[in-house]
Amino acid sequence: MSQTVAERATEHVSESARQASCATSAIADALEDGVRVVRRAAKQGGDAAEEILNDTTERIQRNPVLTVATSFAVGITAGTLIGWMLRRR
């Protein structure tokens, strides 16, 4: 026998609720995966920054005179370029 309007409406509402539940679960899983990826990337970025800092510290300790001379040369070069650019205006 044919279904009544109320029965069909109930079926549609039930199906819509099931689909909404599935969509909610999929979104929650995607968000959880995204958070996991961001945390991993942040940890790897922090580890890389720490490694660069440690390498730089070791290099400075091994060659302090070269470090000071290089810093001085970079400063003089940057100052000269900035002064030259400002003078041209």
A tleap script that builds the chain and sets N, CA, C and O, in Angstrom:
source leaprc.protein.ff14SB
mol = sequence {
  NMET SER GLN THR VAL ALA GLU ARG ALA THR
  GLU HIE VAL SER GLU SER ALA ARG GLN ALA
  SER CYS ALA THR SER ALA ILE ALA ASP ALA
  LEU GLU ASP GLY VAL ARG VAL VAL ARG ARG
  ALA ALA LYS GLN GLY GLY ASP ALA ALA GLU
  GLU ILE LEU ASN ASP THR THR GLU ARG ILE
  GLN ARG ASN PRO VAL LEU THR VAL ALA THR
  SER PHE ALA VAL GLY ILE THR ALA GLY THR
  LEU ILE GLY TRP MET LEU ARG ARG CARG
}
set mol.1.N position { 0.831 -1.172 0.000 }
set mol.1.CA position { 0.000 0.000 0.000 }
set mol.1.C position { 0.881 1.243 0.000 }
set mol.1.O position { 2.037 1.197 0.421 }
set mol.2.N position { 0.336 2.328 -0.465 }
set mol.2.CA position { 1.152 3.541 -0.565 }
set mol.2.C position { 1.382 4.143 0.810 }
set mol.2.O position { 0.591 3.993 1.742 }
set mol.3.N position { 2.516 4.834 0.879 }
set mol.3.CA position { 2.873 5.456 2.157 }
set mol.3.C position { 2.128 6.768 2.304 }
set mol.3.O position { 1.790 7.437 1.327 }
set mol.4.N position { 1.887 7.107 3.550 }
set mol.4.CA position { 1.241 8.378 3.801 }
set mol.4.C position { 2.291 9.478 3.739 }
set mol.4.O position { 3.493 9.213 3.766 }
set mol.5.N position { 1.829 10.680 3.658 }
set mol.5.CA position { 2.719 11.839 3.593 }
set mol.5.C position { 3.558 11.915 4.865 }
set mol.5.O position { 4.741 12.249 4.802 }
set mol.6.N position { 2.982 11.620 5.983 }
set mol.6.CA position { 3.696 11.690 7.257 }
set mol.6.C position { 4.815 10.657 7.301 }
set mol.6.O position { 5.906 10.942 7.796 }
set mol.7.N position { 4.548 9.446 6.781 }
set mol.7.CA position { 5.585 8.413 6.776 }
set mol.7.C position { 6.742 8.797 5.858 }
set mol.7.O position { 7.905 8.599 6.209 }
set mol.8.N position { 6.429 9.344 4.688 }
set mol.8.CA position { 7.491 9.770 3.771 }
set mol.8.C position { 8.297 10.921 4.366 }
set mol.8.O position { 9.520 10.961 4.235 }
set mol.9.N position { 7.619 11.844 5.011 }
set mol.9.CA position { 8.308 12.973 5.641 }
set mol.9.C position { 9.218 12.469 6.752 }
set mol.9.O position { 10.334 12.964 6.911 }
set mol.10.N position { 8.760 11.506 7.508 }
set mol.10.CA position { 9.567 10.928 8.579 }
set mol.10.C position { 10.805 10.249 8.012 }
set mol.10.O position { 11.895 10.364 8.571 }
set mol.11.N position { 10.633 9.541 6.898 }
set mol.11.CA position { 11.779 8.895 6.262 }
set mol.11.C position { 12.789 9.926 5.765 }
set mol.11.O position { 13.996 9.749 5.931 }
set mol.12.N position { 12.297 10.991 5.162 }
set mol.12.CA position { 13.188 12.034 4.655 }
set mol.12.C position { 13.943 12.725 5.792 }
set mol.12.O position { 15.133 13.017 5.674 }
set mol.13.N position { 13.247 12.976 6.873 }
set mol.13.CA position { 13.885 13.605 8.035 }
set mol.13.C position { 14.947 12.669 8.618 }
set mol.13.O position { 16.039 13.112 8.975 }
set mol.14.N position { 14.628 11.389 8.711 }
set mol.14.CA position { 15.592 10.419 9.234 }
set mol.14.C position { 16.825 10.336 8.341 }
set mol.14.O position { 17.951 10.303 8.837 }
set mol.15.N position { 16.616 10.304 7.027 }
set mol.15.CA position { 17.734 10.249 6.074 }
set mol.15.C position { 18.578 11.529 6.158 }
set mol.15.O position { 19.807 11.469 6.134 }
set mol.16.N position { 17.919 12.671 6.256 }
set mol.16.CA position { 18.642 13.943 6.369 }
set mol.16.C position { 19.459 13.982 7.657 }
set mol.16.O position { 20.592 14.463 7.655 }
set mol.17.N position { 18.901 13.486 8.748 }
set mol.17.CA position { 19.617 13.456 10.023 }
set mol.17.C position { 20.832 12.539 9.932 }
set mol.17.O position { 21.895 12.860 10.463 }
set mol.18.N position { 20.676 11.386 9.252 }
set mol.18.CA position { 21.788 10.460 9.091 }
set mol.18.C position { 22.897 11.104 8.249 }
set mol.18.O position { 24.075 10.992 8.586 }
set mol.19.N position { 22.525 11.769 7.169 }
set mol.19.CA position { 23.516 12.429 6.327 }
set mol.19.C position { 24.221 13.558 7.074 }
set mol.19.O position { 25.428 13.747 6.920 }
set mol.20.N position { 23.479 14.301 7.874 }
set mol.20.CA position { 24.070 15.378 8.666 }
set mol.20.C position { 25.053 14.808 9.681 }
set mol.20.O position { 26.110 15.388 9.928 }
set mol.21.N position { 24.699 13.677 10.263 }
set mol.21.CA position { 25.584 13.029 11.225 }
set mol.21.C position { 26.871 12.576 10.553 }
set mol.21.O position { 27.958 12.743 11.107 }
set mol.22.N position { 26.747 12.001 9.356 }
set mol.22.CA position { 27.937 11.562 8.604 }
set mol.22.C position { 28.806 12.760 8.233 }
set mol.22.O position { 30.031 12.693 8.336 }
set mol.23.N position { 28.184 13.843 7.806 }
set mol.23.CA position { 28.936 15.047 7.435 }
set mol.23.C position { 29.649 15.624 8.650 }
set mol.23.O position { 30.797 16.057 8.548 }
set mol.24.N position { 28.985 15.633 9.785 }
set mol.24.CA position { 29.591 16.137 11.012 }
set mol.24.C position { 30.800 15.299 11.408 }
set mol.24.O position { 31.831 15.835 11.815 }
set mol.25.N position { 30.670 14.006 11.289 }
set mol.25.CA position { 31.795 13.117 11.604 }
set mol.25.C position { 32.962 13.345 10.647 }
set mol.25.O position { 34.117 13.358 11.073 }
set mol.26.N position { 32.674 13.522 9.372 }
set mol.26.CA position { 33.731 13.756 8.380 }
set mol.26.C position { 34.442 15.075 8.661 }
set mol.26.O position { 35.667 15.151 8.565 }
set mol.27.N position { 33.698 16.098 9.002 }
set mol.27.CA position { 34.303 17.399 9.316 }
set mol.27.C position { 35.148 17.301 10.573 }
set mol.27.O position { 36.246 17.855 10.623 }
set mol.28.N position { 34.659 16.613 11.580 }
set mol.28.CA position { 35.429 16.454 12.820 }
set mol.28.C position { 36.728 15.698 12.548 }
set mol.28.O position { 37.775 16.063 13.083 }
set mol.29.N position { 36.674 14.659 11.731 }
set mol.29.CA position { 37.891 13.911 11.383 }
set mol.29.C position { 38.876 14.786 10.620 }
set mol.29.O position { 40.078 14.744 10.881 }
set mol.30.N position { 38.371 15.578 9.680 }
set mol.30.CA position { 39.241 16.460 8.895 }
set mol.30.C position { 39.904 17.502 9.792 }
set mol.30.O position { 41.092 17.788 9.640 }
set mol.31.N position { 39.148 18.063 10.716 }
set mol.31.CA position { 39.715 19.040 11.649 }
set mol.31.C position { 40.783 18.400 12.534 }
set mol.31.O position { 41.838 18.987 12.774 }
set mol.32.N position { 40.503 17.214 13.007 }
set mol.32.CA position { 41.464 16.504 13.849 }
set mol.32.C position { 42.757 16.218 13.082 }
set mol.32.O position { 43.855 16.380 13.615 }
set mol.33.N position { 42.612 15.793 11.829 }
set mol.33.CA position { 43.792 15.552 10.989 }
set mol.33.C position { 44.566 16.845 10.764 }
set mol.33.O position { 45.796 16.852 10.814 }
set mol.34.N position { 43.852 17.934 10.517 }
set mol.34.CA position { 44.495 19.232 10.308 }
set mol.34.C position { 45.262 19.691 11.533 }
set mol.34.O position { 46.383 20.187 11.418 }
set mol.35.N position { 44.674 19.532 12.688 }
set mol.35.CA position { 45.350 19.911 13.931 }
set mol.35.C position { 46.610 19.073 14.124 }
set mol.35.O position { 47.647 19.591 14.537 }
set mol.36.N position { 46.520 17.790 13.827 }
set mol.36.CA position { 47.676 16.897 13.965 }
set mol.36.C position { 48.808 17.337 13.027 }
set mol.36.O position { 49.973 17.359 13.421 }
set mol.37.N position { 48.458 17.684 11.792 }
set mol.37.CA position { 49.471 18.120 10.818 }
set mol.37.C position { 50.118 19.431 11.266 }
set mol.37.O position { 51.336 19.588 11.174 }
set mol.38.N position { 49.316 20.357 11.743 }
set mol.38.CA position { 49.852 21.649 12.190 }
set mol.38.C position { 50.767 21.458 13.390 }
set mol.38.O position { 51.827 22.080 13.458 }
set mol.39.N position { 50.382 20.618 14.329 }
set mol.39.CA position { 51.242 20.373 15.492 }
set mol.39.C position { 52.567 19.746 15.077 }
set mol.39.O position { 53.620 20.123 15.590 }
set mol.40.N position { 52.519 18.794 14.154 }
set mol.40.CA position { 53.742 18.146 13.682 }
set mol.40.C position { 54.643 19.160 12.973 }
set mol.40.O position { 55.856 19.174 13.184 }
set mol.41.N position { 54.046 20.005 12.136 }
set mol.41.CA position { 54.830 21.019 11.414 }
set mol.41.C position { 55.442 22.023 12.382 }
set mol.41.O position { 56.592 22.426 12.210 }
set mol.42.N position { 54.688 22.429 13.396 }
set mol.42.CA position { 55.217 23.371 14.385 }
set mol.42.C position { 56.373 22.747 15.163 }
set mol.42.O position { 57.375 23.408 15.435 }
set mol.43.N position { 56.228 21.483 15.516 }
set mol.43.CA position { 57.306 20.805 16.249 }
set mol.43.C position { 58.546 20.693 15.375 }
set mol.43.O position { 59.655 20.949 15.844 }
set mol.44.N position { 58.376 20.312 14.098 }
set mol.44.CA position { 59.518 20.192 13.201 }
set mol.44.C position { 60.165 21.548 12.965 }
set mol.44.O position { 61.390 21.643 12.891 }
set mol.45.N position { 59.361 22.595 12.845 }
set mol.45.CA position { 59.904 23.944 12.671 }
set mol.45.C position { 60.687 24.392 13.893 }
set mol.45.O position { 61.755 24.991 13.766 }
set mol.46.N position { 60.161 24.105 15.071 }
set mol.46.CA position { 60.874 24.443 16.301 }
set mol.46.C position { 62.176 23.677 16.427 }
set mol.46.O position { 63.194 24.230 16.842 }
set mol.47.N position { 62.141 22.396 16.065 }
set mol.47.CA position { 63.361 21.580 16.115 }
set mol.47.C position { 64.408 22.107 15.134 }
set mol.47.O position { 65.595 22.159 15.456 }
set mol.48.N position { 63.965 22.498 13.935 }
set mol.48.CA position { 64.898 23.029 12.936 }
set mol.48.C position { 65.505 24.341 13.400 }
set mol.48.O position { 66.704 24.562 13.228 }
set mol.49.N position { 64.697 25.214 13.987 }
set mol.49.CA position { 65.207 26.490 14.487 }
set mol.49.C position { 66.217 26.265 15.610 }
set mol.49.O position { 67.247 26.936 15.671 }
set mol.50.N position { 65.919 25.330 16.487 }
set mol.50.CA position { 66.844 25.022 17.579 }
set mol.50.C position { 68.161 24.462 17.037 }
set mol.50.O position { 69.234 24.791 17.543 }
set mol.51.N position { 68.076 23.623 16.019 }
set mol.51.CA position { 69.283 23.050 15.421 }
set mol.51.C position { 70.133 24.135 14.749 }
set mol.51.O position { 71.358 24.128 14.870 }
set mol.52.N position { 69.487 25.058 14.049 }
set mol.52.CA position { 70.218 26.165 13.421 }
set mol.52.C position { 70.893 27.018 14.481 }
set mol.52.O position { 72.046 27.416 14.318 }
set mol.53.N position { 70.185 27.302 15.565 }
set mol.53.CA position { 70.762 28.101 16.645 }
set mol.53.C position { 71.961 27.396 17.261 }
set mol.53.O position { 72.985 28.026 17.524 }
set mol.54.N position { 71.843 26.094 17.494 }
set mol.54.CA position { 72.967 25.340 18.064 }
set mol.54.C position { 74.163 25.314 17.112 }
set mol.54.O position { 75.304 25.483 17.542 }
set mol.55.N position { 73.901 25.101 15.806 }
set mol.55.CA position { 74.989 25.098 14.827 }
set mol.55.C position { 75.680 26.455 14.760 }
set mol.55.O position { 76.907 26.535 14.690 }
set mol.56.N position { 74.887 27.511 14.782 }
set mol.56.CA position { 75.455 28.860 14.740 }
set mol.56.C position { 76.295 29.132 15.976 }
set mol.56.O position { 77.384 29.696 15.874 }
set mol.57.N position { 75.806 28.742 17.127 }
set mol.57.CA position { 76.551 28.938 18.371 }
set mol.57.C position { 77.884 28.199 18.326 }
set mol.57.O position { 78.919 28.744 18.710 }
set mol.58.N position { 77.851 26.960 17.856 }
set mol.58.CA position { 79.099 26.183 17.757 }
set mol.58.C position { 80.073 26.827 16.774 }
set mol.58.O position { 81.272 26.903 17.045 }
set mol.59.N position { 79.568 27.286 15.646 }
set mol.59.CA position { 80.422 27.913 14.636 }
set mol.59.C position { 81.038 29.209 15.172 }
set mol.59.O position { 82.207 29.496 14.915 }
set mol.60.N position { 80.261 29.980 15.907 }
set mol.60.CA position { 80.784 31.222 16.510 }
set mol.60.C position { 81.860 30.891 17.536 }
set mol.60.O position { 82.881 31.576 17.605 }
set mol.61.N position { 81.646 29.860 18.324 }
set mol.61.CA position { 82.632 29.488 19.338 }
set mol.61.C position { 83.913 28.970 18.707 }
set mol.61.O position { 84.993 29.175 19.261 }
set mol.62.N position { 83.820 28.302 17.557 }
set mol.62.CA position { 85.018 27.784 16.889 }
set mol.62.C position { 85.805 28.879 16.187 }
set mol.62.O position { 87.034 28.819 16.141 }
set mol.63.N position { 85.120 29.881 15.638 }
set mol.63.CA position { 85.776 30.926 14.851 }
set mol.63.C position { 85.301 32.318 15.289 }
set mol.63.O position { 84.605 32.984 14.523 }
set mol.64.N position { 85.655 32.774 16.492 }
set mol.64.CA position { 85.134 34.065 16.954 }
set mol.64.C position { 85.675 35.254 16.146 }
set mol.64.O position { 84.939 36.209 15.898 }
set mol.65.N position { 86.940 35.210 15.735 }
set mol.65.CA position { 87.514 36.337 14.996 }
set mol.65.C position { 86.865 36.451 13.620 }
set mol.65.O position { 86.520 37.548 13.181 }
set mol.66.N position { 86.704 35.337 12.952 }
set mol.66.CA position { 86.053 35.332 11.643 }
set mol.66.C position { 84.611 35.832 11.750 }
set mol.66.O position { 84.131 36.542 10.867 }
set mol.67.N position { 83.928 35.463 12.827 }
set mol.67.CA position { 82.545 35.899 13.030 }
set mol.67.C position { 82.472 37.411 13.186 }
set mol.67.O position { 81.622 38.061 12.578 }
set mol.68.N position { 83.359 37.969 13.998 }
set mol.68.CA position { 83.361 39.421 14.211 }
set mol.68.C position { 83.716 40.128 12.909 }
set mol.68.O position { 83.078 41.120 12.556 }
set mol.69.N position { 84.718 39.639 12.191 }
set mol.69.CA position { 85.128 40.264 10.936 }
set mol.69.C position { 84.006 40.211 9.899 }
set mol.69.O position { 83.768 41.189 9.191 }
set mol.70.N position { 83.330 39.091 9.811 }
set mol.70.CA position { 82.227 38.948 8.856 }
set mol.70.C position { 81.075 39.875 9.227 }
set mol.70.O position { 80.496 40.525 8.356 }
set mol.71.N position { 80.743 39.941 10.496 }
set mol.71.CA position { 79.676 40.835 10.954 }
set mol.71.C position { 80.027 42.283 10.641 }
set mol.71.O position { 79.171 43.047 10.195 }
set mol.72.N position { 81.266 42.659 10.869 }
set mol.72.CA position { 81.726 44.020 10.583 }
set mol.72.C position { 81.604 44.306 9.080 }
set mol.72.O position { 81.117 45.369 8.695 }
set mol.73.N position { 82.038 43.377 8.237 }
set mol.73.CA position { 81.981 43.566 6.793 }
set mol.73.C position { 80.542 43.682 6.300 }
set mol.73.O position { 80.239 44.521 5.452 }
set mol.74.N position { 79.667 42.849 6.824 }
set mol.74.CA position { 78.257 42.902 6.434 }
set mol.74.C position { 77.653 44.241 6.861 }
set mol.74.O position { 76.905 44.852 6.098 }
set mol.75.N position { 77.970 44.697 8.063 }
set mol.75.CA position { 77.462 45.985 8.546 }
set mol.75.C position { 77.941 47.150 7.697 }
set mol.75.O position { 77.158 48.035 7.353 }
set mol.76.N position { 79.227 47.154 7.358 }
set mol.76.CA position { 79.775 48.220 6.522 }
set mol.76.C position { 79.115 48.202 5.137 }
set mol.76.O position { 78.751 49.249 4.602 }
set mol.77.N position { 78.969 47.016 4.572 }
set mol.77.CA position { 78.352 46.896 3.243 }
set mol.77.C position { 76.904 47.362 3.276 }
set mol.77.O position { 76.477 48.117 2.403 }
set mol.78.N position { 76.158 46.928 4.257 }
set mol.78.CA position { 74.754 47.332 4.359 }
set mol.78.C position { 74.644 48.838 4.565 }
set mol.78.O position { 73.804 49.486 3.940 }
set mol.79.N position { 75.479 49.400 5.429 }
set mol.79.CA position { 75.464 50.846 5.666 }
set mol.79.C position { 75.810 51.631 4.414 }
set mol.79.O position { 75.200 52.660 4.125 }
set mol.80.N position { 76.799 51.136 3.670 }
set mol.80.CA position { 77.194 51.808 2.436 }
set mol.80.C position { 76.059 51.775 1.407 }
set mol.80.O position { 75.759 52.789 0.777 }
set mol.81.N position { 75.436 50.614 1.241 }
set mol.81.CA position { 74.331 50.496 0.289 }
set mol.81.C position { 73.143 51.374 0.680 }
set mol.81.O position { 72.540 52.021 -0.176 }
set mol.82.N position { 72.810 51.399 1.950 }
set mol.82.CA position { 71.684 52.222 2.408 }
set mol.82.C position { 72.008 53.701 2.195 }
set mol.82.O position { 71.168 54.457 1.708 }
set mol.83.N position { 73.232 54.116 2.560 }
set mol.83.CA position { 73.630 55.507 2.346 }
set mol.83.C position { 73.616 55.881 0.878 }
set mol.83.O position { 73.177 56.977 0.528 }
set mol.84.N position { 74.087 54.993 0.010 }
set mol.84.CA position { 74.105 55.254 -1.423 }
set mol.84.C position { 72.675 55.377 -1.969 }
set mol.84.O position { 72.394 56.238 -2.802 }
set mol.85.N position { 71.768 54.498 -1.485 }
set mol.85.CA position { 70.380 54.557 -1.951 }
set mol.85.C position { 69.685 55.831 -1.485 }
set mol.85.O position { 68.910 56.421 -2.238 }
set mol.86.N position { 69.952 56.258 -0.260 }
set mol.86.CA position { 69.325 57.480 0.251 }
set mol.86.C position { 69.886 58.716 -0.452 }
set mol.86.O position { 69.156 59.684 -0.665 }
set mol.87.N position { 71.139 58.700 -0.807 }
set mol.87.CA position { 71.775 59.827 -1.459 }
set mol.87.C position { 71.227 60.014 -2.888 }
set mol.87.O position { 71.162 61.140 -3.383 }
set mol.88.N position { 70.842 58.929 -3.537 }
set mol.88.CA position { 70.335 58.982 -4.898 }
set mol.88.C position { 68.952 59.612 -4.984 }
set mol.88.O position { 68.569 60.083 -6.055 }
set mol.89.N position { 68.215 59.637 -3.929 }
set mol.89.CA position { 66.838 60.193 -3.943 }
set mol.89.C position { 66.874 61.652 -3.930 }
set mol.89.O position { 65.824 62.296 -3.938 }
savepdb mol mol.pdb
quit
